[in-house]
Amino acid sequence: MRHLIAGKKLSRDTDHRRALRRNLAAALFISGRIRTTEAKAKYVRPFVEKLITVARKGDLNARRRVVAMLQDRFIVDSEETDVKRNKSFEVVKAPTLIKKIFSKIAPKYADRSGGYTRIIRLAKPRLGDNGPVVYLELIDPSQEKKTKRARTGGNRRRKAQLREQFMNAVLKTSKKADSAQAEAGKQSDDAKAAI
């Protein structure tokens, strides 16, 4: 039985699953879009949305909660060198990530009550195991369409309106026909009276 058991295991133990969720969320905040499997994207999406909702408050308590939820361990210098490849690369530090969340990401969604991310399914599956691959990305509210289609009310309401219009048209034509018959009846009565 599975009473009150929610969530996916993703073939990982609890610590590995939590680390995966934190790392995917950090990668999404850093780049704005990540390419991952559908199951992982659906797993990390509520976590990311919760982080943004908490960060929208912007106070010290919200900052501490976000730091605790992400549990960043990027305590390294801002620039590291790869000895094997002899290249330098930039590593995002935890304070930089938290600062980015509170200064750039959360204010964009100040007037939005949810739905900060979207999942875009890709046509080609992953090569190794044929798993469905998706993009998980942050929605840019400034580029989103502002027009919403007016709700029609469904087929039932539309059909009722069409029936009503048809009956009104039928009643108008029947009233015209009745008045025309009454007019014709008057003229025939006048003609009979004249004879």
C-alpha positions as CSV (number, residue, x, y, z in Angstrom):
1,M,0.0,0.0,0.0
2,R,1.1,3.5,-0.7
3,H,-0.9,5.6,1.7
4,L,0.3,9.1,2.1
5,I,3.5,8.4,0.1
6,A,4.2,11.1,-2.5
7,G,7.0,11.9,-4.8
8,K,9.4,10.0,-7.1
9,K,12.5,8.1,-6.1
10,L,14.3,8.5,-9.4
11,S,16.4,5.4,-8.5
12,R,18.3,7.3,-5.9
13,D,18.5,7.2,-2.1
14,T,17.2,10.2,-0.2
15,D,20.5,12.2,0.2
16,H,21.4,11.7,-3.5
17,R,17.9,12.8,-4.5
18,R,18.0,15.9,-2.4
19,A,21.4,16.8,-3.8
20,L,20.2,16.3,-7.3
21,R,17.2,18.6,-6.7
22,R,19.5,21.3,-5.2
23,N,22.0,21.1,-8.0
24,L,19.4,21.2,-10.8
25,A,17.7,24.2,-9.1
26,A,21.1,26.0,-8.8
27,A,21.9,25.2,-12.5
28,L,18.5,26.5,-13.5
29,F,19.0,29.8,-11.6
30,I,22.5,30.2,-13.1
31,S,21.7,29.6,-16.7
32,G,17.9,30.1,-17.0
33,R,17.4,26.9,-18.9
34,I,18.5,23.3,-18.4
35,R,18.2,20.2,-20.5
36,T,17.2,17.1,-18.5
37,T,14.9,14.2,-18.4
38,E,11.2,14.7,-18.0
39,A,11.0,12.9,-14.6
40,K,13.8,15.1,-13.2
41,A,12.2,18.2,-14.5
42,K,8.9,17.4,-13.0
43,Y,10.7,16.6,-9.7
44,V,12.6,19.8,-9.5
45,R,9.9,22.2,-10.8
46,P,7.9,22.5,-7.5
47,F,11.1,23.1,-5.6
48,V,12.2,25.9,-7.9
49,E,8.8,27.5,-7.7
50,K,8.8,27.3,-3.9
51,L,12.3,29.0,-3.8
52,I,11.1,31.8,-6.0
53,T,7.9,32.3,-4.0
54,V,10.0,32.5,-0.8
55,A,12.5,34.9,-2.4
56,R,9.8,37.2,-3.6
57,K,9.3,38.4,0.0
58,G,12.9,39.7,0.0
59,D,13.5,40.0,3.7
60,L,16.2,38.5,5.9
61,N,14.1,35.5,6.9
62,A,13.4,34.7,3.3
63,R,17.1,34.9,2.4
64,R,17.9,32.5,5.3
65,R,15.2,30.1,4.1
66,V,16.5,30.1,0.6
67,V,20.1,29.5,1.7
68,A,18.9,26.7,3.9
69,M,16.8,25.1,1.1
70,L,19.7,25.3,-1.4
71,Q,22.4,24.4,1.0
72,D,25.1,25.7,-1.3
73,R,28.6,24.3,-0.9
74,F,30.3,26.4,-3.6
75,I,32.8,27.7,-1.0
76,V,35.6,28.1,-3.5
77,D,37.4,31.0,-5.2
78,S,35.6,32.7,-8.1
79,E,38.1,31.4,-10.6
80,E,39.6,27.9,-10.6
81,T,42.0,26.4,-13.0
82,D,41.7,22.9,-14.5
83,V,45.2,21.5,-14.3
84,K,44.6,18.7,-16.8
85,R,43.2,20.9,-19.5
86,N,45.2,24.0,-18.5
87,K,42.1,26.2,-18.8
88,S,40.5,28.6,-16.3
89,F,36.7,28.6,-15.6
90,E,34.4,30.5,-13.4
91,V,32.7,28.8,-10.5
92,V,29.6,30.5,-9.1
93,K,29.9,31.2,-5.4
94,A,26.9,30.7,-3.1
95,P,26.6,34.4,-2.2
96,T,26.6,35.2,-5.9
97,L,23.8,32.7,-6.6
98,I,21.7,33.9,-3.6
99,K,22.3,37.5,-4.7
100,K,21.2,36.7,-8.2
101,I,18.0,35.0,-7.0
102,F,17.0,38.0,-4.8
103,S,18.1,40.8,-7.1
104,K,17.3,39.6,-10.6
105,I,15.0,36.6,-10.6
106,A,12.5,37.2,-7.8
107,P,11.7,40.8,-8.6
108,K,10.7,39.8,-12.2
109,Y,7.9,37.7,-10.7
110,A,6.7,40.2,-8.1
111,D,3.2,40.5,-9.6
112,R,2.9,36.9,-10.6
113,S,1.3,34.4,-8.2
114,G,2.9,31.2,-9.6
115,G,4.0,29.4,-12.7
116,Y,7.5,30.7,-12.9
117,T,8.8,27.7,-15.0
118,R,7.8,25.9,-18.1
119,I,8.7,22.4,-19.4
120,I,9.3,22.1,-23.2
121,R,9.4,18.6,-24.5
122,L,12.0,17.8,-27.1
123,A,11.3,15.6,-30.1
124,K,14.4,13.4,-29.9
125,P,14.8,11.2,-26.9
126,R,18.1,10.6,-25.1
127,L,20.4,8.3,-27.0
128,G,21.5,5.9,-24.3
129,D,18.1,4.7,-22.8
130,N,15.6,6.4,-25.1
131,G,14.4,8.6,-22.2
132,P,12.2,11.6,-22.8
133,V,14.3,14.8,-22.8
134,V,12.9,18.3,-21.9
135,Y,14.0,21.8,-21.4
136,L,13.1,23.3,-18.0
137,E,13.3,27.1,-18.2
138,L,12.3,30.1,-16.2
139,I,9.5,32.1,-17.9
140,D,10.3,35.7,-18.8
141,P,7.2,37.6,-17.9
142,S,8.2,40.7,-20.0
143,Q,8.1,38.7,-23.2
144,E,5.0,36.7,-22.4
145,K,1.8,37.6,-24.3
146,K,-0.4,39.9,-22.3
147,T,-3.6,39.1,-24.2
148,K,-5.7,36.3,-22.9
149,R,-8.5,34.7,-24.9
150,A,-11.9,35.5,-23.5
151,R,-13.6,32.4,-22.1
152,T,-16.5,31.4,-24.2
153,G,-18.1,29.1,-21.7
154,G,-17.9,26.0,-23.7
155,N,-20.2,24.3,-26.2
156,R,-23.2,24.1,-24.0
157,R,-23.4,27.9,-23.6
158,R,-22.6,28.6,-27.2
159,K,-25.3,26.1,-28.4
160,A,-27.9,27.7,-26.0
161,Q,-27.1,31.1,-27.4
162,L,-27.4,29.9,-31.0
163,R,-30.8,28.3,-30.1
164,E,-32.0,31.6,-28.5
165,Q,-30.9,33.6,-31.5
166,F,-32.7,31.2,-33.8
167,M,-35.9,31.3,-31.8
168,N,-35.8,35.1,-31.7
169,A,-35.4,35.2,-35.5
170,V,-38.3,32.7,-35.9
171,L,-40.5,34.7,-33.6
172,K,-39.7,37.9,-35.5
173,T,-40.6,36.3,-38.8
174,S,-43.7,34.8,-37.4
175,K,-44.8,38.2,-35.9
176,K,-44.2,39.8,-39.3
177,A,-46.2,37.0,-41.0
178,D,-49.0,37.4,-38.4
179,S,-49.1,41.2,-38.9
180,A,-49.0,40.7,-42.7
181,Q,-51.9,38.2,-42.5
182,A,-53.8,40.6,-40.2
183,E,-53.2,43.4,-42.7
184,A,-54.3,41.2,-45.6
185,G,-57.4,40.2,-43.6
186,K,-58.3,43.9,-43.0
187,Q,-57.9,44.6,-46.6
188,S,-60.1,41.7,-47.6
189,D,-62.7,42.8,-45.0
190,D,-62.6,46.3,-46.4
191,A,-62.9,44.9,-49.9
192,K,-65.9,42.8,-48.9
193,A,-67.5,45.8,-47.2
194,A,-67.0,47.9,-50.3
195,I,-68.8,45.4,-52.4
